[in-house]
């Protein structure tokens, strides 16, 4: 559209200029306006065919001058030169413009008025040559500036990409360092606890003594902790790895270990169980795990109930206890509740953690399940 407006504007300007210009050796006729219009309107195709458009404009101006019509500034040729040089066709554009200048000088000399000397024709041709050179120089300046801007943008993009790569590499190195530290400290300590609890259970059974449930719970919980910690270390070494493999399907094992630790807990599942996204599945497990840990630590003598509800587009996890929490007490969220809220918020869900009207505490998480997964 801009090229069309430019071509029409130049055609109108050329026609107006011809009407007010001093008379030439031939009066204006319909062919004169056709040549002026054609020389300008071909600019519509100047971007895809810059050299062809330049040649067409020169031919139209040559035919116009050869017939001796009133002199008109060949603005269409200037635009054609600018376009061709800007498109990177500099040498070809210079060659075509040079031949065109010679042809137009010949045409002007052939059709000059009786009182017009050859010297004046040459001076007019020199002025035309100056405008042609100015058009080419302007195009070259604009082209070099555009190339410079593109080069600066490429350098900026390269610098940004390099900075991101450096940040990713440093983050990877930091994950590996943390993984090594955790492996050297926590894994070793928990493994020793597991071994000692196993030895104590073995000796008690060998002596025929009853094995305390708490000791069995320590043995099984430490074994699970080692497994989860090693899985977490794998994630630190490779972020694409599965965090632990824990999910809703492993809740019965979690509840068995919780009962061995002395906390009565029941599980109820409503709705039709179905495959869940990995992040939703793991978040549900961690929420139940953290909620039961808080019950064991803060609720006092209590029992708990875990409810898993498969809704049409969500998974609802609720953990209720009958502990010593009351509505009139002020509860400051600890690290566990903050972590649960962060998990749920990251998945676009909602979390409610508050005392119950009948006493005790409730944790309810509503985790959305993507429509595609829900349909499957």
MOURZI-V55498 format. One record per pair of residues at least 4 apart in sequence whose ideal C-beta (glycine too) atoms are under 8 Angstrom apart, sorted by the first residue. I is the first residue (numbers start at 0). J is the second residue. D is the distance in Angstrom with one decimal. If there is no record, write none. Layout:
i={I;I}
j={J;J}
d={D;D}
This chain:
i={0;1;2;2;2;2;2;2;3;3;4;5;5;5;6;6;6;6;6;6;7;7;7;8;9;9;9;9;9;9;10;10;10;10;10;11;12;12;12;13;13;13;13;13;13;13;13;14;14;14;14;15;16;16;16;17;17;17;17;17;17;17;18;20;20;20;21;21;22;22;23;23;23;23;23;23;24;24;24;24;25;25;25;25;27;27;27;27;28;29;30;30;31;31;31;31;32;33;34;34;34;34;34;34;35;35;35;35;36;37;37;37;38;38;38;38;38;38;38;38;39;39;39;41;41;41;41;41;41;42;42;42;42;42;42;44;44;44;45;45;45;45;45;46;46;48;49;49;49;49;49;49;49;50;50;50;50;50;50;51;52;52;52;53;53;53;53;53;53;53;53;53;53;54;54;54;55;56;56;56;56;56;56;57;57;57;57;57;57;57;57;57;58;59;59;60;60;60;60;60;60;61;61;61;61;61;62;63;63;64;64;64;64;64;64;65;65;65;66;67;70;73;73;73;74;75;76;76;76;76;77;77;77;77;78;78;79;80;80;80;80;80;80;80;81;81;81;81;81;82;82;83;83;83;83;83;83;84;84;84;84;84;84;84;84;85;85;85;87;88;89;89;89;90;91;92;92;93;93;94;95;96;96;96;97;98;99;100;100;100;100;100;101;102;103;103;103;104;104;104;104;105;106;107;107;107;107;108;108;111;111;111;111;111;115;115;116;117;118;119;120;121;122;123;124;125;126;127;128;129;130;131;132;133;134;135;136;137;138;139;140;141;142;143;144;145;146;147;148;149;150;151;152;153;154;155;156;157;158;159;160;161;162;163;164;165;166;167;168;169;170;171;172;173;174;174;174;174;175;175;175;176;177;177;178;178;178;178;179;180;181;181;181;181;181;181;182;182;182;183;184;185;185;186;186;186;186;186;187;188;189;189;189;189;189;190;190;190;191;192;192;192;193;193;193;193;193;194;195;196;196;196;196;196;197;197;198;199;199;200;200;200;200;200;201;202;203;203;203;203;203;204;204;210;210;211;212;212;212;212;213;213;213;213;214;215;215;216;216;216;216;216;217;218;219;219;219;220;220;220;221;222;223;223;223;224;225;226;226;227;227;227;228;229;230;230;230;230;230;230;231;231;231;232;233;233;234;234;234;234;236;241;242;242;243;244;245;245;245;245;245;246;246;246;246;246;246;247;247;247;247;247;247;247;249;249;250;250;250;250;250;250;251;251;252;253;253;253;253;253;254;254;254;254;254;254;255;256;257;257;257;257;257;258;258;258;260;261;262;262;262;262;262;262;263;263;264;264;264;264;264;265;265;265;265;266;266;266;266;267;267;267;267;268;268;268;268;268;269;269;269;269;270;270;270;271;272;273;273;273;274;274;275;275;275;275;275;275;276;276;276;276;277;278;278;279;279;279;279;279;279;280;281;282;282;282;282;282;282;283;283;283;283;283;283;284;285;285;285;285;286;286;286;286;286;286;286;286;287;287;287;287;288;289;289;289;289;289;290;290;290;290;290;291;291;291;291;292;292;293;293;293;293;293;293;293;294;294;294;294;294;294;294;297;297;298;298;298;298;298;298;298;298;299;299;300;301;301;301;301;301;302;302;303;303;303;304;304;304;305;305;305;306;306;306;306;306;307;307;307;308;308;308;308;309;310;310;311;312;312;312;312;313;313;313;313;313;314;314;314;315;315;315;315;316;316;316;316;317;317;317;317;318;318;318;319;319;319;319;320;320;320;320;321;321;321;322;322;322;323;323;324;324;324;324;324;324;324;325;325;326;326;326;328;330;330;332;332;332;332;333;334;335;336;336;336;337;338;339;339;339;339;339;340;340;340;341;342;343;343;343;343;343;343;344;344;346;346;347;348;348;348;348;349;349;350;350;350;350;351;351;351;351;352;352;352;352;353;353;354;354;354;354;355;355;355;368;368;369;370;371}
j={4;5;6;42;43;44;45;46;7;43;8;9;42;78;10;39;40;41;42;43;11;39;40;12;13;39;42;74;75;78;14;35;36;39;40;15;16;39;74;17;35;36;38;39;71;74;75;18;32;35;36;19;20;71;72;27;31;32;35;68;69;71;27;69;70;71;69;70;26;69;67;68;69;70;110;112;67;110;111;112;66;67;68;110;31;32;68;69;32;33;34;66;35;63;66;68;36;37;38;59;60;62;63;68;39;59;63;71;40;41;55;59;55;56;59;60;63;73;75;76;56;74;75;45;52;55;56;59;75;52;56;75;78;79;82;48;51;52;49;52;78;79;82;82;86;52;53;79;82;83;86;88;92;54;83;88;91;92;95;55;56;79;82;57;76;79;80;82;83;92;95;96;99;58;95;99;59;60;73;75;76;78;79;61;76;79;95;96;98;99;102;103;62;63;75;64;73;75;76;99;103;65;99;102;103;106;66;68;71;68;70;103;106;107;110;106;109;110;110;110;123;77;103;127;78;79;80;96;99;131;81;130;131;134;82;134;83;84;92;96;131;134;135;138;85;134;135;137;138;86;138;88;89;91;92;95;138;88;89;92;134;135;138;139;142;138;141;142;142;92;93;135;139;94;95;96;135;97;135;98;99;100;131;135;101;102;103;104;124;127;128;131;105;106;107;124;127;108;120;121;124;109;110;111;120;123;124;117;120;115;116;117;119;120;119;120;120;121;122;123;124;125;126;127;128;129;130;131;132;133;134;135;136;137;138;139;140;141;142;143;144;145;146;147;148;149;150;151;152;153;154;155;156;157;158;159;160;161;162;163;164;165;166;167;168;169;170;171;172;173;174;175;176;177;178;235;236;238;179;235;236;180;181;235;182;232;235;236;183;184;185;186;228;231;232;235;186;187;232;187;188;189;228;190;225;228;229;232;191;192;193;221;224;225;228;194;221;225;195;196;217;221;197;218;221;222;225;198;199;200;214;217;218;221;201;218;202;203;214;204;210;214;215;218;205;206;208;209;210;211;214;208;210;214;215;215;216;259;260;261;217;259;260;261;218;219;259;220;256;259;260;261;221;222;223;256;259;224;256;260;225;226;227;252;256;228;229;230;243;231;243;245;232;233;234;240;241;242;243;244;235;242;243;236;237;240;238;240;241;242;240;277;277;281;281;249;249;280;281;284;285;275;277;280;281;283;284;272;275;280;283;284;307;314;253;284;254;266;284;287;305;307;255;266;256;257;284;287;288;291;258;264;265;266;291;305;259;260;262;264;291;295;303;262;263;264;295;295;291;294;295;301;302;303;302;303;291;302;303;304;305;302;303;304;305;304;305;306;307;304;305;306;307;272;306;307;308;309;306;307;308;309;308;309;310;309;309;309;373;375;372;375;279;280;283;314;368;372;280;368;369;372;281;282;346;283;314;346;366;367;368;284;285;286;342;343;346;364;366;287;307;314;316;364;366;288;289;338;339;342;290;316;318;339;342;343;362;364;291;305;316;318;292;293;335;336;338;339;294;303;318;339;362;295;303;305;318;296;335;297;298;333;335;336;360;362;298;301;303;318;320;322;360;322;324;303;320;321;322;323;324;359;360;322;323;322;320;321;322;323;359;320;321;318;319;320;318;319;320;316;317;318;315;316;317;318;319;314;315;316;314;315;316;317;314;314;315;373;367;368;370;373;348;365;366;367;368;365;366;368;363;364;365;366;362;363;364;366;361;362;363;364;361;362;363;355;359;360;361;324;359;360;361;357;358;359;358;359;360;358;359;328;330;354;355;358;359;360;354;358;354;355;356;354;353;354;336;337;340;352;337;338;339;340;352;362;341;342;343;350;352;362;364;344;350;352;345;346;348;349;350;364;365;366;348;350;366;367;367;364;365;366;367;364;365;362;363;364;365;361;362;363;364;360;361;362;363;360;361;358;359;360;361;359;360;361;372;373;373;374;375}
d={6.5;6.2;6.2;6.3;5.3;7.9;6.2;6.7;6.3;5.6;6.1;6.3;6.0;7.1;6.3;5.4;4.9;7.4;4.2;4.9;6.4;7.8;7.4;6.2;6.2;4.0;6.7;5.4;5.5;7.0;6.5;6.6;4.6;3.8;5.6;6.3;6.1;8.0;6.7;6.4;4.2;7.5;7.2;5.7;5.4;7.0;7.3;6.7;5.7;5.6;7.1;6.6;5.8;4.6;6.5;5.9;6.4;7.4;6.1;6.7;5.4;5.0;7.2;3.7;5.7;6.0;6.2;7.3;7.1;6.0;4.9;5.1;4.3;6.7;7.1;7.2;3.4;5.1;7.2;5.7;5.5;4.1;5.7;7.4;4.7;7.1;6.2;6.8;8.0;6.2;6.3;7.4;6.4;6.5;7.3;4.7;6.0;6.1;6.2;4.9;7.8;5.5;4.4;8.0;6.7;7.5;6.6;6.7;5.7;6.5;7.5;5.0;7.3;4.8;3.3;5.6;7.3;7.4;4.7;7.7;7.7;7.6;4.6;7.6;5.1;4.5;6.0;7.7;7.5;6.1;7.4;6.0;5.8;7.0;7.9;4.9;7.4;5.6;5.8;4.6;6.9;6.6;4.5;7.0;7.6;5.5;6.4;7.2;4.7;4.1;4.7;5.9;7.5;6.4;5.8;5.8;5.7;6.9;6.6;6.4;6.4;5.5;7.0;6.4;7.2;3.7;6.6;7.4;5.3;6.4;5.6;7.2;8.0;6.3;5.9;7.9;6.5;6.4;7.4;4.4;5.0;8.0;4.8;6.0;5.9;7.6;6.9;7.5;7.9;3.6;7.2;7.4;6.4;6.3;7.6;6.2;4.7;7.4;6.0;7.6;6.2;6.0;6.9;4.9;5.6;5.5;6.7;5.4;7.4;7.4;8.0;5.5;4.0;5.3;6.5;4.0;6.4;6.2;6.7;3.3;7.6;6.8;7.7;7.2;6.4;6.3;6.4;7.5;7.0;7.1;6.4;6.0;6.9;4.4;6.2;7.6;6.3;6.3;5.9;5.6;5.6;4.3;5.4;7.0;6.0;4.7;7.3;6.3;4.3;6.2;7.4;4.7;7.6;7.1;3.6;7.7;7.7;7.0;5.0;5.3;7.7;4.8;3.7;5.7;6.9;4.3;6.1;5.2;7.2;5.2;6.3;7.3;6.9;6.5;6.3;6.0;6.9;6.2;6.9;6.6;6.1;6.2;5.3;7.5;6.7;6.3;6.1;6.3;6.6;6.5;5.6;6.7;6.5;6.3;6.1;7.1;7.0;6.2;6.8;7.2;4.2;6.1;6.3;6.3;5.1;6.6;6.8;6.2;4.8;4.3;8.0;7.7;7.8;5.5;5.4;6.7;7.3;6.4;6.4;6.4;6.4;6.3;6.6;6.5;6.3;6.6;6.8;6.4;6.4;6.3;6.5;6.6;6.2;6.2;6.5;6.3;6.4;6.4;6.0;6.3;6.3;6.3;6.4;6.3;6.4;6.4;6.3;6.4;6.4;6.4;6.4;6.3;6.3;6.2;6.2;6.3;6.2;6.2;6.2;6.5;6.4;6.3;6.4;6.3;6.3;6.3;6.2;6.3;6.4;6.3;6.4;6.5;6.5;6.4;6.2;4.5;6.8;7.5;6.5;7.2;6.3;6.5;6.2;5.8;6.1;4.7;4.0;5.4;6.2;6.2;5.2;6.8;6.9;7.5;6.0;7.6;5.0;7.9;5.7;6.5;6.5;6.0;5.9;6.1;6.5;5.7;6.8;7.5;6.6;6.7;6.4;5.4;5.2;5.3;6.7;6.3;7.8;5.9;6.2;6.2;6.9;4.8;6.2;6.4;3.8;5.5;6.3;6.4;6.4;6.4;5.9;4.4;4.0;6.2;6.2;5.5;6.3;6.3;5.7;6.4;5.3;5.8;6.4;5.9;6.2;6.3;4.6;7.2;4.8;7.9;7.4;7.6;6.2;5.9;5.9;7.2;6.1;5.2;7.9;7.1;6.4;7.5;6.9;6.8;6.6;6.3;5.6;5.7;6.1;3.6;4.4;7.7;6.0;6.6;6.4;5.3;6.6;6.1;5.4;7.1;6.4;6.6;6.2;7.8;6.6;6.0;6.3;6.5;7.6;6.3;5.0;7.0;6.4;6.6;6.8;7.9;7.3;6.4;4.0;6.6;6.6;6.9;6.7;6.5;6.3;4.8;6.4;5.1;7.8;5.3;7.6;6.8;7.9;5.5;6.8;7.8;5.2;7.9;5.9;4.3;7.4;7.0;7.9;3.6;6.1;7.0;5.4;7.6;6.7;5.9;5.3;6.5;6.0;7.6;6.3;6.3;6.1;6.2;6.6;6.0;6.8;7.1;6.4;6.6;6.7;6.4;7.2;6.6;6.0;7.3;6.4;5.2;8.0;5.5;7.8;6.8;6.7;6.6;5.1;5.2;5.2;7.3;7.9;6.7;6.5;6.2;6.4;7.7;6.8;6.3;5.1;7.4;7.2;6.3;4.0;7.3;6.5;6.7;4.4;7.0;6.4;7.8;7.6;5.0;7.1;7.9;4.9;8.0;7.3;7.0;7.3;5.2;7.4;6.6;7.8;4.7;7.8;7.6;7.2;7.3;4.8;7.0;5.5;3.1;6.4;5.7;5.9;6.4;7.8;7.5;7.1;7.0;4.8;4.3;7.5;6.3;6.4;7.0;6.6;6.8;6.6;5.7;6.2;6.1;6.3;6.4;6.0;6.2;5.0;8.0;6.1;6.9;6.2;6.2;4.6;6.9;6.0;7.7;6.2;6.7;7.4;6.0;5.0;7.4;6.3;6.1;6.1;8.0;7.5;6.4;6.1;5.3;7.6;5.2;6.8;7.4;6.9;5.1;6.2;5.6;6.2;6.0;6.4;6.5;4.6;7.8;6.7;5.6;6.6;7.9;3.8;7.5;4.4;6.4;6.1;7.6;6.6;6.2;6.7;5.5;7.5;7.5;5.6;7.5;7.6;7.9;4.5;6.0;5.0;7.4;4.5;6.3;7.4;7.2;7.8;7.9;5.0;7.9;2.6;6.3;6.8;6.9;6.6;5.4;4.6;7.8;4.8;5.4;3.7;7.4;6.7;6.8;5.9;6.2;6.7;4.4;7.4;5.0;7.7;7.7;7.4;5.4;7.5;7.5;4.4;7.7;7.5;7.3;7.5;6.1;7.3;4.0;7.9;7.4;6.3;7.0;5.9;6.5;6.4;5.9;6.6;5.2;7.4;5.5;6.0;5.1;5.7;8.0;4.7;5.8;7.0;7.2;5.4;7.5;7.9;7.2;4.6;7.0;6.7;6.9;4.5;7.6;7.1;4.6;8.0;6.7;6.5;7.6;4.8;7.9;4.6;5.5;7.8;7.8;6.1;4.3;7.6;4.9;6.2;7.6;7.8;6.5;7.1;4.4;7.4;7.1;5.7;4.3;5.8;6.4;5.0;8.0;6.4;6.7;7.5;6.8;4.1;5.5;7.6;7.3;7.0;6.1;6.5;6.3;5.4;7.9;6.4;6.5;6.4;6.0;7.2;7.1;7.0;6.0;5.0;7.7;6.2;6.8;4.4;6.6;4.2;5.1;7.8;6.6;7.3;7.6;5.5;6.7;5.4;6.2;5.1;4.4;5.6;7.5;4.8;7.5;7.3;5.0;7.8;7.3;7.4;4.5;7.9;7.4;7.3;4.8;7.7;7.3;6.5;7.7;7.1;5.6;7.7;4.8;6.5;5.1;5.4;4.9;6.8;6.2;6.6}
